Amino acid sequence: MKYRQWINVSSMLFVSFLFSQYASSATDSEPSASATQATTTVSPITSAEMEQGLAQMMQRQNQRIEDWGKTLTDKDFERSFLLGRQLNKTKRQEVCGIFQRTVDEMFNSAVTNRERLSEKDQKLLTDRNLFIQSLGYKDNIVDTRMGFNCRLR
């Protein structure tokens, strides 16, 4: 049984952070006349970077869930009177950890690329809960569609 979960993203800007650092590091490695100056100009994140970041983030998230799902055995499930067969507590925590790692990577990358963000988006980085909610998670809750929810922190 394969488990898939797409992160619902309401703000595509934040999705690109995870991978925009690769684009910025590629441009930083090329020497230019402006690189010798004391001040440098930082280019804002482009829509192409946002689209690429969204696709890569979704692919990475799905791959993590797929890889995790391949390791499941019958021992990873328990019976519940109300819900029937469901994942045991350890496996539920592993699923939540996958979502948390993705959000953590996105947040850390956003902080790293803060100067490429608009002023409004930079303000979201001051409150982690607002950042998580801007990704489309109402009340920082992920509906895993597996009979349980995860709270992101």
DSSP file (Angstrom, degrees, kcal/mol; ACC not computed):
  #  RESIDUE AA STRUCTURE BP1 BP2  ACC     N-H-->O    O-->H-N    N-H-->O    O-->H-N    TCO  KAPPA ALPHA  PHI   PSI    X-CA   Y-CA   Z-CA
    1    1 A M              0   0    0      0, 0.0     2,-0.4     0, 0.0    71,-0.1   0.000 360.0 360.0 360.0 129.1    0.0    0.0    0.0
    2    2 A K        -     0   0    0     68,-0.0     2,-0.6     2,-0.0    64,-0.1  -0.769 360.0-152.7 -99.3 137.9    1.5    3.3   -1.0
    3    3 A Y        +     0   0    0     -2,-0.4     2,-0.4    62,-0.3    66,-0.2  -0.934  18.9 174.8-110.2 122.6    1.1    6.4    1.1
    4    4 A R        +     0   0    0     -2,-0.6     2,-0.3   140,-0.1    58,-0.1  -0.969   8.6 175.7-127.3 143.6    1.2    9.7   -0.6
    5    5 A Q        -     0   0    0     -2,-0.4     2,-0.5    53,-0.1    60,-0.1  -0.917  14.3-156.3-147.3 120.3    0.7   13.2    0.8
    6    6 A W        -     0   0    0     -2,-0.3     2,-0.5    55,-0.0    52,-0.1  -0.808  25.6-122.8 -92.2 133.9    1.0   16.4   -1.2
    7    7 A I        -     0   0    0     -2,-0.5     2,-0.7     1,-0.1   129,-0.0  -0.643  23.0-130.3 -74.9 126.5    1.7   19.4    0.9
    8    8 A N        -     0   0    0     -2,-0.5     2,-0.6   128,-0.1    -1,-0.1  -0.700  27.1-165.5 -79.1 118.8   -0.9   22.0    0.2
    9    9 A V        +     0   0    0     -2,-0.7   127,-0.2     1,-0.1     3,-0.2  -0.924  21.9 175.4-114.0 118.4    0.9   25.2   -0.5
   10   10 A S  S    S+     0   0    0     -2,-0.6     2,-0.6   124,-0.4   125,-0.2   0.716  79.7  46.7 -90.6 -22.7   -1.0   28.5   -0.4
   11   11 A S    >>  -     0   0    0    123,-0.7     3,-1.1     1,-0.1     4,-0.7  -0.900  64.7-169.0-122.4 101.9    2.1   30.6   -1.0
   12   12 A M  H 3> S+     0   0    0     -2,-0.6     4,-1.0     1,-0.3     3,-0.3   0.708  79.5  76.2 -64.0 -18.2    4.3   29.3   -3.8
   13   13 A L  H >4 S+     0   0    0      1,-0.2     3,-0.6     2,-0.2     4,-0.4   0.913  94.2  47.6 -59.0 -43.8    7.0   31.7   -2.7
   14   14 A F  H X4 S+     0   0    0     -3,-1.1     3,-0.8     1,-0.2     4,-0.5   0.758 101.4  64.8 -72.9 -23.8    8.0   29.6    0.3
   15   15 A V  H >< S+     0   0    0     -4,-0.7     3,-0.6    -3,-0.3     4,-0.3   0.842  97.3  56.2 -67.6 -31.3    8.1   26.4   -1.7
   16   16 A S  T XX S+     0   0    0     -4,-1.0     4,-1.9    -3,-0.6     3,-0.8   0.641  86.0  81.7 -76.9 -13.1   11.0   27.7   -3.8
   17   17 A F  H <> S+     0   0    0     -3,-0.8     4,-0.8    -4,-0.4    -1,-0.2   0.877  81.6  62.6 -60.8 -38.2   13.2   28.4   -0.8
   18   18 A L  H <4 S+     0   0    0     -3,-0.6    -1,-0.2    -4,-0.5    -2,-0.1   0.844 120.6  22.3 -58.2 -33.9   14.4   24.9   -0.4
   19   19 A F  H X> S+     0   0    0     -3,-0.8     3,-1.0    -4,-0.3     4,-0.9   0.511 100.8  84.4-114.1  -7.0   16.0   24.9   -3.8
   20   20 A S  H 3X S+     0   0    0     -4,-1.9     4,-2.4     1,-0.3     5,-0.2   0.766  80.8  68.5 -69.3 -22.6   16.6   28.6   -4.5
   21   21 A Q  H 3X S+     0   0    0     -4,-0.8     4,-2.3     1,-0.2    -1,-0.3   0.830  95.4  56.1 -65.0 -28.9   19.8   28.4   -2.6
   22   22 A Y  H <> S+     0   0    0     -3,-1.0     4,-1.7     2,-0.2    -1,-0.2   0.910 108.4  46.9 -67.1 -40.5   21.2   26.2   -5.3
   23   23 A A  H  X S+     0   0    0     -4,-0.9     4,-1.7     1,-0.2    -2,-0.2   0.902 113.8  47.5 -66.6 -40.6   20.4   28.9   -7.9
   24   24 A S  H  X S+     0   0    0     -4,-2.4     4,-1.6     1,-0.2    -2,-0.2   0.862 111.0  50.8 -71.0 -33.7   21.9   31.6   -5.8
   25   25 A S  H  X S+     0   0    0     -4,-2.3     4,-1.2     2,-0.2    -1,-0.2   0.835 107.3  55.0 -71.9 -30.1   25.1   29.6   -5.1
   26   26 A A  H  < S+     0   0    0     -4,-1.7     4,-0.5     1,-0.2    -2,-0.2   0.894 111.1  43.7 -68.2 -38.7   25.4   29.0   -8.8
   27   27 A T  H >< S+     0   0    0     -4,-1.7     3,-0.6     1,-0.2    -1,-0.2   0.802 109.9  57.2 -75.9 -27.5   25.4   32.7   -9.6
   28   28 A D  H 3< S+     0   0    0     -4,-1.6    -1,-0.2     1,-0.2    -2,-0.2   0.785  99.4  59.5 -71.3 -26.3   27.7   33.5   -6.7
   29   29 A S  T 3< S+     0   0    0     -4,-1.2    -1,-0.2    -3,-0.1    -2,-0.2   0.679  87.9  85.4 -78.5 -15.7   30.4   31.1   -8.1
   30   30 A E  S <  S-     0   0    0     -3,-0.6     2,-0.1    -4,-0.5     5,-0.1  -0.753  82.2-129.0 -87.1 123.6   30.7   33.1  -11.3
   31   31 A P        +     0   0    0      0, 0.0     2,-0.3     0, 0.0    -2,-0.1  -0.448  36.2 167.3 -71.3 143.6   33.1   36.0  -11.0
   32   32 A S    >>  -     0   0    0     -2,-0.1     3,-0.6     1,-0.1     4,-0.5  -0.939  49.4-104.5-147.7 169.4   31.8   39.4  -12.1
   33   33 A A  G >4 S+     0   0    0     -2,-0.3     3,-1.0     1,-0.2     4,-0.4   0.862 119.5  55.1 -66.4 -35.2   32.7   43.0  -11.9
   34   34 A S  G >4 S+     0   0    0      1,-0.2     3,-0.8     2,-0.2    -1,-0.2   0.713  93.9  70.7 -72.2 -18.2   30.0   43.7   -9.3
   35   35 A A  G <4 S+     0   0    0     -3,-0.6    -1,-0.2     1,-0.2    -2,-0.2   0.764  93.8  55.7 -69.1 -23.8   31.5   40.9   -7.1
   36   36 A T  G << S+     0   0    0     -3,-1.0    -1,-0.2    -4,-0.5    -2,-0.2   0.653  90.2  93.5 -83.4 -14.5   34.5   43.1   -6.4
   37   37 A Q  S <  S-     0   0    0     -3,-0.8    -3,-0.0    -4,-0.4     0, 0.0  -0.391  83.1-122.9 -76.6 157.7   32.4   45.9   -5.1
   38   38 A A  S    S+     0   0    0     -2,-0.1     2,-0.4     2,-0.0    -1,-0.1   0.844  97.5  52.3 -69.4 -34.2   31.6   46.3   -1.4
   39   39 A T  S    S-     0   0    0     -5,-0.0     2,-0.4     2,-0.0    -2,-0.1  -0.843  70.8-165.8-105.9 142.1   27.8   46.2   -2.0
   40   40 A T        -     0   0    0     -2,-0.4     2,-0.4    -4,-0.1    -5,-0.1  -0.929  17.5-127.6-123.4 150.0   26.1   43.6   -4.0
   41   41 A T        -     0   0    0     -2,-0.4     2,-0.5    -7,-0.0    -7,-0.0  -0.792  18.9-147.6 -96.3 140.2   22.6   43.5   -5.4
   42   42 A V        -     0   0    0     -2,-0.4    -2,-0.0    73,-0.1     0, 0.0  -0.918  11.7-135.2-110.1 127.2   20.4   40.5   -4.7
   43   43 A S        -     0   0    0     -2,-0.5     3,-0.1     1,-0.1   -19,-0.0  -0.615  23.6-117.9 -82.4 138.3   17.9   39.4   -7.2
   44   44 A P        -     0   0    0      0, 0.0     2,-0.2     0, 0.0    73,-0.2  -0.268  42.2 -83.4 -68.2 161.4   14.4   38.6   -6.0
   45   45 A I        -     0   0    0     71,-1.3     2,-0.1     1,-0.1   -28,-0.0  -0.474  49.8-138.4 -67.7 132.0   13.1   35.1   -6.4
   46   46 A T     >  -     0   0    0     -2,-0.2     4,-1.9     1,-0.1     5,-0.1  -0.455  18.3-114.8 -91.1 163.8   11.6   34.6   -9.9
   47   47 A S  H  > S+     0   0    0      1,-0.2     4,-2.5     2,-0.2     5,-0.2   0.837 117.2  57.4 -66.5 -31.5    8.4   32.8  -10.8
   48   48 A A  H  > S+     0   0    0      2,-0.2     4,-2.5     1,-0.2    -1,-0.2   0.909 106.8  48.4 -64.1 -41.1   10.5   30.1  -12.6
   49   49 A E  H  > S+     0   0    0      2,-0.2     4,-2.8     1,-0.2    -2,-0.2   0.889 110.6  52.1 -64.2 -38.5   12.4   29.4   -9.4
   50   50 A M  H  X S+     0   0    0     -4,-1.9     4,-2.4     2,-0.2    -2,-0.2   0.934 111.4  45.6 -63.4 -46.0    9.1   29.2   -7.6
   51   51 A E  H  X S+     0   0    0     -4,-2.5     4,-2.3     2,-0.2    -2,-0.2   0.914 115.1  47.3 -64.1 -42.7    7.6   26.7  -10.0
   52   52 A Q  H  X S+     0   0    0     -4,-2.5     4,-2.5     1,-0.2     5,-0.2   0.918 112.4  49.9 -64.5 -43.4   10.8   24.6  -10.0
   53   53 A G  H  X S+     0   0    0     -4,-2.8     4,-2.6     2,-0.2    -2,-0.2   0.892 109.6  51.3 -62.3 -40.7   11.0   24.7   -6.2
   54   54 A L  H  X S+     0   0    0     -4,-2.4     4,-2.4     2,-0.2     5,-0.2   0.938 112.0  46.2 -61.7 -47.8    7.4   23.6   -6.0
   55   55 A A  H  X S+     0   0    0     -4,-2.3     4,-2.2     1,-0.2    -2,-0.2   0.916 115.4  45.9 -62.9 -43.4    7.9   20.6   -8.3
   56   56 A Q  H  X S+     0   0    0     -4,-2.5     4,-2.7     2,-0.2    -1,-0.2   0.894 112.2  50.7 -68.3 -39.8   11.1   19.6   -6.5
   57   57 A M  H  X S+     0   0    0     -4,-2.6     4,-2.7    -5,-0.2     5,-0.2   0.925 111.9  47.0 -64.3 -44.1    9.6   19.9   -3.1
   58   58 A M  H  X S+     0   0    0     -4,-2.4     4,-2.6    -5,-0.2     5,-0.2   0.902 113.1  49.4 -64.4 -40.4    6.6   17.8   -4.0
   59   59 A Q  H  X S+     0   0    0     -4,-2.2     4,-2.3    -5,-0.2    -2,-0.2   0.926 113.0  46.4 -64.2 -44.3    8.8   15.2   -5.6
   60   60 A R  H  X S+     0   0    0     -4,-2.7     4,-2.2     2,-0.2    -2,-0.2   0.920 113.2  49.0 -64.5 -44.1   11.1   15.0   -2.6
   61   61 A Q  H  X S+     0   0    0     -4,-2.7     4,-2.1     1,-0.2    -2,-0.2   0.936 113.2  46.8 -61.7 -47.3    8.1   14.8   -0.2
   62   62 A N  H  X S+     0   0    0     -4,-2.6     4,-3.0     1,-0.2    -1,-0.2   0.890 110.2  53.3 -62.9 -39.3    6.5   12.1   -2.2
   63   63 A Q  H  X S+     0   0    0     -4,-2.3     4,-2.8    -5,-0.2     5,-0.2   0.904 108.0  50.5 -63.9 -40.4    9.7   10.1   -2.4
   64   64 A R  H  X S+     0   0    0     -4,-2.2     4,-2.2     2,-0.2    -1,-0.2   0.922 113.1  45.4 -62.0 -44.0   10.2   10.2    1.3
   65   65 A I  H  X S+     0   0    0     -4,-2.1     4,-2.8     2,-0.2   -62,-0.3   0.918 114.0  49.1 -66.4 -43.3    6.7    9.0    1.9
   66   66 A E  H  X S+     0   0    0     -4,-3.0     4,-1.7     2,-0.2    -2,-0.2   0.932 112.0  48.1 -61.8 -46.3    7.1    6.2   -0.8
   67   67 A D  H  X S+     0   0    0     -4,-2.8     4,-0.5     1,-0.2    -1,-0.2   0.907 113.9  47.5 -61.2 -41.8   10.4    5.1    0.7
   68   68 A W  H >< S+     0   0    0     -4,-2.2     3,-1.4    -5,-0.2     4,-0.3   0.920 109.0  54.0 -64.6 -43.8    8.9    5.0    4.2
   69   69 A G  H >< S+     0   0    0     -4,-2.8     3,-1.2     1,-0.3    -1,-0.2   0.799  99.5  62.2 -62.7 -30.2    5.8    3.1    2.9
   70   70 A K  H 3< S+     0   0    0     -4,-1.7    -1,-0.3     1,-0.2    -2,-0.2   0.700  98.9  57.0 -69.0 -18.6    8.0    0.4    1.4
   71   71 A T  T << S+     0   0    0     -3,-1.4    -1,-0.2    -4,-0.5    -2,-0.2   0.517  81.4 116.3 -90.5  -5.0    9.3   -0.5    4.8
   72   72 A L    <   +     0   0    0     -3,-1.2     2,-0.3    -4,-0.3    -3,-0.0  -0.351  39.3 179.7 -70.2 142.7    5.9   -1.2    6.4
   73   73 A T    >   -     0   0    0     -2,-0.1     3,-1.5     1,-0.0     4,-0.1  -0.779  46.9 -94.2-128.1 175.9    5.1   -4.7    7.6
   74   74 A D  G >  S+     0   0    0      1,-0.3     3,-1.4    -2,-0.3    -2,-0.0   0.801 121.6  64.6 -61.9 -28.4    2.0   -6.2    9.3
   75   75 A K  G 3  S+     0   0    0      1,-0.3    -1,-0.3     3,-0.0    -3,-0.0   0.646  88.8  69.0 -70.4 -13.9    3.6   -5.5   12.7
   76   76 A D  G <  S+     0   0    0     -3,-1.5    12,-2.6    11,-0.1     2,-0.3   0.446  93.0  72.1 -84.3   0.6    3.5   -1.8   12.0
   77   77 A F  E <   -A   87   0A   0     -3,-1.4     2,-0.3    10,-0.3    10,-0.2  -0.826  59.2-168.8-117.4 154.8   -0.3   -1.8   12.3
   78   78 A E  E     -A   86   0A   0      8,-3.3     8,-2.8    -2,-0.3     2,-0.3  -0.933  26.3-107.7-136.0 161.1   -2.7   -2.2   15.2
   79   79 A R  E     -A   85   0A   0     -2,-0.3     2,-0.4     6,-0.2     6,-0.2  -0.705  29.2-170.3 -91.8 141.1   -6.4   -2.7   15.6
   80   80 A S  E  >  -A   84   0A   0      4,-2.3     4,-1.7    -2,-0.3    -2,-0.0  -0.988  24.2-138.8-129.0 140.1   -8.7    0.0   16.8
   81   81 A F  T  4 S+     0   0    0     -2,-0.4    -1,-0.1     1,-0.2     4,-0.1   0.887 104.5  32.0 -64.3 -38.3  -12.4   -0.4   17.7
   82   82 A L  T  4 S+     0   0    0      2,-0.1    -1,-0.2     1,-0.1    -3,-0.0   0.876 131.4  28.8 -88.0 -40.4  -13.4    2.8   16.0
   83   83 A L  T  4 S-     0   0    0      1,-0.3     2,-0.3    64,-0.0    -2,-0.2   0.494  90.7-143.2-103.9  -4.5  -11.0    3.1   13.1
   84   84 A G  E  <  +A   80   0A   0     -4,-1.7    -4,-2.3     2,-0.0     2,-0.4  -0.620  69.4   9.4  78.4-135.0  -10.2   -0.6   12.3
   85   85 A R  E    S+A   79   0A   0     -2,-0.3     2,-0.3    -6,-0.2    -6,-0.2  -0.684  78.2 159.7 -85.0 128.1   -6.6   -1.2   11.3
   86   86 A Q  E     -A   78   0A   0     -8,-2.8    -8,-3.3    -2,-0.4    61,-0.1  -0.939  44.2 -81.5-143.0 165.3   -4.2    1.8   11.7
   87   87 A L  E     -A   77   0A   0     59,-0.4   -10,-0.3    -2,-0.3   -11,-0.1  -0.340  49.3-112.6 -65.0 146.2   -0.6    2.5   12.1
   88   88 A N     >  -     0   0    0    -12,-2.6     4,-2.2     1,-0.1     3,-0.2  -0.283  35.5 -96.4 -74.5 170.2    1.0    2.1   15.5
   89   89 A K  H  > S+     0   0    0      1,-0.2     4,-2.2     2,-0.2     5,-0.2   0.867 121.4  53.5 -58.9 -42.1    2.2    5.1   17.4
   90   90 A T  H  > S+     0   0    0      1,-0.2     4,-1.7     2,-0.2    -1,-0.2   0.918 111.3  45.5 -61.0 -44.5    5.9    4.7   16.4
   91   91 A K  H  > S+     0   0    0      2,-0.2     4,-2.0     1,-0.2    -1,-0.2   0.852 109.9  54.4 -70.1 -34.7    5.0    4.7   12.7
   92   92 A R  H  X S+     0   0    0     -4,-2.2     4,-2.2     1,-0.2    -1,-0.2   0.908 108.1  50.4 -63.4 -40.1    2.6    7.6   13.1
   93   93 A Q  H  X S+     0   0    0     -4,-2.2     4,-2.2     1,-0.2    -2,-0.2   0.865 107.2  54.3 -65.4 -35.7    5.5    9.6   14.6
   94   94 A E  H  X S+     0   0    0     -4,-1.7     4,-1.6     2,-0.2    -1,-0.2   0.916 108.1  49.2 -63.5 -42.5    7.7    8.7   11.7
   95   95 A V  H  X S+     0   0    0     -4,-2.0     4,-1.7     1,-0.2     3,-0.3   0.938 111.4  48.8 -61.2 -46.8    5.2   10.0    9.2
   96   96 A C  H  X S+     0   0    0     -4,-2.2     4,-2.6     1,-0.2    -1,-0.2   0.871 107.3  57.0 -61.6 -36.0    4.9   13.3   11.2
   97   97 A G  H  X S+     0   0    0     -4,-2.2     4,-2.6     2,-0.2    -1,-0.2   0.855 102.3  54.9 -63.1 -35.6    8.7   13.5   11.3
   98   98 A I  H  X S+     0   0    0     -4,-1.6     4,-1.7    -3,-0.3    -1,-0.2   0.936 111.6  43.4 -63.3 -46.2    8.8   13.4    7.5
   99   99 A F  H  X S+     0   0    0     -4,-1.7     4,-2.1     1,-0.2    -2,-0.2   0.908 113.6  51.5 -65.4 -41.4    6.4   16.4    7.2
  100  100 A Q  H  X S+     0   0    0     -4,-2.6     4,-2.8     1,-0.2    -2,-0.2   0.909 107.7  52.3 -63.5 -42.2    8.3   18.2   10.0
  101  101 A R  H  X S+     0   0    0     -4,-2.6     4,-2.6     1,-0.2    -1,-0.2   0.901 108.8  50.6 -60.9 -41.0   11.6   17.7    8.3
  102  102 A T  H  X S+     0   0    0     -4,-1.7     4,-2.2     2,-0.2    -1,-0.2   0.931 112.5  45.5 -63.5 -45.1   10.3   19.1    5.0
  103  103 A V  H  X S+     0   0    0     -4,-2.1     4,-2.7     2,-0.2    -2,-0.2   0.908 112.4  52.1 -64.3 -41.6    8.9   22.2    6.8
  104  104 A D  H  X S+     0   0    0     -4,-2.8     4,-2.7     2,-0.2     5,-0.2   0.914 109.7  48.9 -60.8 -43.6   12.2   22.6    8.7
  105  105 A E  H  X S+     0   0    0     -4,-2.6     4,-2.3     1,-0.2    -1,-0.2   0.912 112.6  48.0 -62.4 -42.4   14.2   22.5    5.5
  106  106 A M  H  X S+     0   0    0     -4,-2.2     4,-2.3     2,-0.2    -2,-0.2   0.914 113.0  47.6 -65.4 -42.5   11.9   25.1    3.9
  107  107 A F  H  X S+     0   0    0     -4,-2.7     4,-2.4     2,-0.2    -2,-0.2   0.936 113.1  47.7 -65.0 -46.3   12.1   27.4    6.9
  108  108 A N  H  X S+     0   0    0     -4,-2.7     4,-2.1     1,-0.2    -1,-0.2   0.890 113.2  48.3 -63.0 -39.2   15.9   27.2    7.2
  109  109 A S  H  X S+     0   0    0     -4,-2.3     4,-2.1    -5,-0.2    -1,-0.2   0.881 109.7  52.8 -67.7 -37.3   16.3   27.8    3.5
  110  110 A A  H  < S+     0   0    0     -4,-2.3    -2,-0.2     2,-0.2    -1,-0.2   0.906 109.5  48.6 -63.6 -41.2   13.9   30.8    3.7
  111  111 A V  H >< S+     0   0    0     -4,-2.4     3,-1.3     1,-0.2    -2,-0.2   0.907 110.7  51.3 -64.4 -41.1   16.0   32.2    6.5
  112  112 A T  H 3< S+     0   0    0     -4,-2.1     3,-0.3     1,-0.3    -1,-0.2   0.873 116.9  39.7 -62.0 -37.6   19.1   31.7    4.4
  113  113 A N  T >< S+     0   0    0     -4,-2.1     3,-1.9     1,-0.2     4,-0.3   0.024  77.3 126.6-101.7  25.8   17.6   33.4    1.4
  114  114 A R  G X   +     0   0    0     -3,-1.3     3,-1.8     1,-0.3    -1,-0.2   0.844  66.3  60.7 -52.7 -39.8   15.9   36.2    3.4
  115  115 A E  G 3  S+     0   0    0     -3,-0.3    -1,-0.3     1,-0.3   -73,-0.1   0.693  98.7  58.1 -67.3 -17.1   17.4   39.0    1.4
  116  116 A R  G <  S+     0   0    0     -3,-1.9   -71,-1.3    -6,-0.2    -1,-0.3   0.504  93.5  90.3 -87.5  -4.6   15.7   37.7   -1.8
  117  117 A L  S <  S-     0   0    0     -3,-1.8     2,-0.1    -4,-0.3    -3,-0.0  -0.510  83.3-105.6 -92.4 157.7   12.3   38.0   -0.2
  118  118 A S     >  -     0   0    0     -2,-0.2     4,-2.1     1,-0.1     5,-0.2  -0.354  37.8-106.8 -70.6 163.0    9.9   40.9   -0.3
  119  119 A E  H  > S+     0   0    0      1,-0.2     4,-1.5     2,-0.2    -1,-0.1   0.888 120.8  53.5 -60.2 -39.8    9.5   42.8    2.9
  120  120 A K  H  > S+     0   0    0      1,-0.2     4,-0.8     2,-0.2    -1,-0.2   0.916 110.7  45.8 -61.6 -44.4    6.1   41.3    3.6
  121  121 A D  H  > S+     0   0    0      1,-0.2     4,-0.6     2,-0.2     3,-0.4   0.816 106.4  59.4 -71.5 -30.0    7.4   37.8    3.2
  122  122 A Q  H >< S+     0   0    0     -4,-2.1     3,-0.9     1,-0.2     4,-0.3   0.856  99.1  59.0 -64.6 -33.6   10.4   38.5    5.4
  123  123 A K  H >< S+     0   0    0     -4,-1.5     3,-1.3     1,-0.2     4,-0.4   0.816  95.6  62.8 -66.0 -29.5    8.0   39.4    8.2
  124  124 A L  H >< S+     0   0    0     -4,-0.8     3,-0.9    -3,-0.4     7,-0.5   0.778  93.4  64.2 -64.9 -24.9    6.5   35.9    8.1
  125  125 A L  T << S+     0   0    0     -3,-0.9    -1,-0.3    -4,-0.6    -2,-0.2   0.649  88.4  68.1 -74.9 -13.4    9.9   34.5    9.1
  126  126 A T  T <  S+     0   0    0     -3,-1.3     2,-0.5    -4,-0.3    -1,-0.2   0.732 104.6  43.8 -76.8 -20.5    9.7   36.3   12.4
  127  127 A D    <>  -     0   0    0     -3,-0.9     4,-2.0    -4,-0.4     3,-0.3  -0.936  68.1-162.8-128.1 108.6    6.9   33.9   13.5
  128  128 A R  H  > S+     0   0    0     -2,-0.5     4,-2.5     1,-0.2     5,-0.2   0.845  91.4  56.8 -59.9 -35.9    7.3   30.3   12.6
  129  129 A N  H  > S+     0   0    0      1,-0.2     4,-2.4     2,-0.2    -1,-0.2   0.906 107.1  48.3 -63.6 -41.0    3.6   29.6   13.1
  130  130 A L  H  > S+     0   0    0     -3,-0.3     4,-2.1     2,-0.2    -1,-0.2   0.894 110.3  52.7 -64.3 -38.9    2.7   32.2   10.5
  131  131 A F  H  X S+     0   0    0     -4,-2.0     4,-0.7    -7,-0.5    -2,-0.2   0.940 110.6  46.5 -60.4 -47.9    5.3   30.7    8.2
  132  132 A I  H ><>S+     0   0    0     -4,-2.5     5,-1.2     1,-0.2     3,-0.9   0.900 112.3  50.5 -63.4 -41.0    3.7   27.2    8.6
  133  133 A Q  H ><5S+     0   0    0     -4,-2.4     3,-1.7     1,-0.2    -1,-0.2   0.840 102.6  60.5 -66.8 -31.9    0.2   28.6    8.1
  134  134 A S  H 3<5S+     0   0    0     -4,-2.1  -123,-0.7     1,-0.3  -124,-0.4   0.702  95.6  63.6 -68.2 -17.2    1.4   30.4    4.9
  135  135 A L  T <<5S-     0   0    0     -3,-0.9    -1,-0.3    -4,-0.7    -2,-0.2   0.499 128.7 -96.2 -82.2  -4.3    2.2   26.9    3.5
  136  136 A G  T < 5S+     0   0    0     -3,-1.7     2,-0.8  -127,-0.2    -3,-0.2   0.536  81.6 133.8 104.7   8.7   -1.4   26.0    3.7
  137  137 A Y    > < -     0   0    0     -5,-1.2     3,-1.5     5,-0.1     2,-0.3  -0.817  49.0-142.9 -95.5 107.4   -1.6   24.2    7.1
  138  138 A K  G >  S-     0   0    0     -2,-0.8     3,-1.6     3,-0.3    -4,-0.0  -0.543  85.4  -7.4 -70.4 127.4   -4.6   25.4    9.1
  139  139 A D  G 3  S-     0   0    0     -2,-0.3    -1,-0.3     1,-0.3     3,-0.1   0.756 122.6 -73.0  55.5  28.4   -3.6   25.6   12.7
  140  140 A N  G <  S+     0   0    0     -3,-1.5    12,-3.4     1,-0.2     2,-0.4   0.777  97.5 139.9  61.3  29.9   -0.3   23.9   11.9
  141  141 A I  E <   -B  151   0B   0     -3,-1.6     2,-0.5    10,-0.2    -3,-0.3  -0.896  41.2-155.1-109.5 132.0   -2.1   20.6   11.3
  142  142 A V  E     -B  150   0B   0      8,-3.2     8,-2.1    -2,-0.4     2,-1.0  -0.921   9.7-146.9-102.7 123.5   -1.3   18.1    8.5
  143  143 A D  E     -B  149   0B   0     -2,-0.5     6,-0.2     6,-0.2    -2,-0.0  -0.812  14.5-172.4 -86.8 105.8   -4.2   15.8    7.5
  144  144 A T        -     0   0    0      4,-1.2    -1,-0.2    -2,-1.0     5,-0.1   0.622  28.8-133.7 -76.4 -12.6   -2.2   12.7    6.5
  145  145 A R  S    S+     0   0    0      3,-0.3  -141,-0.1     1,-0.1     4,-0.1   0.758  84.3 101.0  60.8  26.1   -5.2   10.9    5.1
  146  146 A M  S    S-     0   0    0      2,-0.6   -59,-0.4  -143,-0.0     3,-0.1   0.113 109.6 -84.6-122.7  18.3   -4.1    7.9    7.0
  147  147 A G  S    S+     0   0    0      1,-0.2     2,-0.3   -61,-0.1    -4,-0.0   0.540 105.9  65.4  92.3   6.9   -6.5    8.2   10.0
  148  148 A F        -     0   0    0    -56,-0.0    -4,-1.2    -6,-0.0    -2,-0.6  -0.979  67.3-133.6-153.2 162.0   -4.4   10.6   12.0
  149  149 A N  E     -B  143   0B   0     -2,-0.3     2,-0.4    -6,-0.2    -6,-0.2  -0.789  12.2-140.8-115.5 160.1   -3.2   14.2   11.9
  150  150 A C  E     -B  142   0B   0     -8,-2.1    -8,-3.2    -2,-0.3     2,-0.6  -0.967   8.8-142.1-121.1 139.0    0.2   15.7   12.6
  151  151 A R  E     -B  141   0B   0     -2,-0.4     2,-0.3   -10,-0.2   -10,-0.2  -0.892  17.9-146.6 -99.9 124.6    0.9   19.0   14.4
  152  152 A L              0   0    0    -12,-3.4   -20,-0.0    -2,-0.6   -52,-0.0  -0.654 360.0 360.0 -89.0 145.8    3.8   20.9   13.0
  153  153 A R              0   0    0     -2,-0.3    -1,-0.1   -21,-0.0   -25,-0.1   0.343 360.0 360.0-125.5 360.0    6.0   23.1   15.2
